[in-house]
């Protein structure tokens, strides 16, 4: 059923069902699987010109069974690329700080790892040439499913119009059909999987930027 055909409660319930399925599948991943995936994702993303040639990349620190980003963050940092990492605010908005290496990450609320440097403000993501987002699933139109807080939908609205927007996923998380969506949900241009990059067609429904 097309996303526009859902009533709001149905959309919410459909999202929750999909989240539960993805999280249950991720829960079966073992540490060696996660490490192998993180290394493969590093290699995939470093081969993407929009990432390898970027001056500034906004990314995230994978925790738990999320697609790992540690090898990628270190590789970008060694290349002299400025890496911005999220700092989750109490209202689920996202501030940003610069990655200085794994020793500069501290434990934060909700099991997250965040940089301990100065805050740059939520609009700092607008300086990024490439934005690598966490997610649980995406469909072939680029509609991304997050965890439900709306944090990264706000991020997508703040990115530069020309920025490369890519969700980072495990294998099997590009879904058939459509990800249920609401009006405020944003699309991405690509998905990075351990097996490679998948680009989505640019449509008139890409998020607008202020």
N, C-alpha and C positions, 0 to 999 in steps of 0.2 A: 504494500500500500504506500502511495506517495506520502512524503512527510507532511505536505500541506493538507492531507486528508485526515490526519490525526487530530483529535481533540487533545488539549493540553494534558489532561490526566493520562490519556492513552500513550502520548509521547513519552511522558515520564516513566510509565511502567515499562514501555518497550525498551527504553534506554537501560533501565535497571536490570531487565532480563538479559540484555546483551552484556552488560558489565559483569553480571554474575557468571555468565558462561566463560567470558574471557579470563576473569580472575581465577576461576576454577581450573582452567587449562594451564594458566601460568603457575598455579600452585603446585603443579606436578614437575616443574622444571627443577633440576638439581644444580648445585653450584658449578660443576664442570660444564654443564650446558650453558649456563649464564655467562661464564667466562669466555667460552668459545664464541658465543653470540656477540659479546662485547668487542672482541678482537675483530670479528668479521665486520661488524658495523663500523668500526674505526676505518678499516680498509675501504669499505664501500663509500663512506662519506668523504674520505680524503681523495677519492677518485672523482668526486663531483666538482666540477669547475666552480660552481657558485660558492662552494665551501672552501676549497683549497686556495682560491684567489681572493677570498674575503679579507678585509682589514679588520672587521669586527664580526664575531659570531656570538649570537645568544644561544645558549644551550641549557642543559639541566644536569643534575647529578642523579644518576639512576640508583635507586635503593630497592632492597627486597628483590622481587622478581621482575621489576621493570627492566626493559632493555638497558644494558649497562653502557655507560658513557665514559668511564674512567680512562681507558686507553685513548679514546678520541680527545678528551680534554687535554691530556698530557701531550699528545702529538701536536695539537693546535698551539698549545702554550710554547712548546719547544720551537715551533716555526715563527714565533713572534706575533702570532695573531692575537688580538685582544679578545678575550673570551668573557662574556657576561653571564653570570649565573643568577638564578632567581632566589629571592628572599621572600618567603610567604608572610604576608601581613595577617593580623587577626581577622580582618574582614574578607580574607581570601584574595585580596588584590596582590599584585606581585611587584616588589621593588627589585633592584638589580645591584650587583656588586661584581668586581673584577676577580676572575680566577687567578690566583698566584701560585697554585700548586696544591697537591693533596694535603700538605701540612697546614694550609690556610683554610681548611674546611672544618666546621664544628657541627656537633649534633644540635638539632633544633626540634621544634614541636613536630608531632605527627611522624616521627622517625626519619625526618629529612636531614640531609647534610647541606649546609649553607656556607658561603664564604663569610669570613669574619672581618672583611675590610669595610671601608666607608660605603654608605648607601648612595646610589646615584639617582634614585627617583624612578617611579614607574614608567616615565616616558623615555628613559635611557634606551629602551629596546628599539626606539626609532632610529638609533644610530647604527643598528646592526645590518650588515649586508646579507646575512643568512640567519634564519631563526629556526632552531631545531627543537621541536616540541615533544613532550611526552604525550602519550595517548593510550587508549585501549583498543581502538579499532578505527578503520577508515573505510569508506566505500569508494567506488570507482569514479565518483564525481569530486573526490577530495573532502567530503564531509567527515570530520573527525569526531570521534567519541572520546570525551575525557571522563574524569571521575565525578563530575557533577557539581563542582564548586563554581564553575564559570570563570576561573582564574585565567585560563589561556584563551578564552574567547575575548577577554579584555586585552590580553597581550596582542592578539591578532589585529584588533582594531587600532593598536598603536604602532604597528610595524610600518616601516617606510613602504610606499606603494611598490617600489621596485625590488624590495627584499625577497629573497628566496625563502619560502615557508615550507617546512618539511616535518612530518611526524615520524618518530622513530618507533618501530614496532618489532615484535617477534614474528617469525613465520606464521602464516595462517591467519593473520589479523586484518587482512584486507577482505572485507565481507562481500558476499554476493548480495545483490539487491541494494537497498538503501539503508544507511544509518539513520534512525529516527532523529529528527532535528526540530529545533525551534527557531524562531526568527532571529535570535541573537547569536546563534551558533555560526562559527566561521569555518571556512574551507582552507585546505592547504594545497600546495601545488604538487607535492610529491610525498612518497612514503619511502623511508629507508628500512630495508629488511636485511638480515644477515646474508641473504642470497643476492641482493642487489637493490638498485633504486628503481622505483616505479613512479613515473610521472603521470599526472592527471591532466585532462584537457582543461584549458582555461575557459571558464564560462562567465556569463554575465552575472553569476551569483557569487563571485568572489567577494570577500568582505570589503566594505568601503573603509577608507582611512580618513581620519580627521586631518 
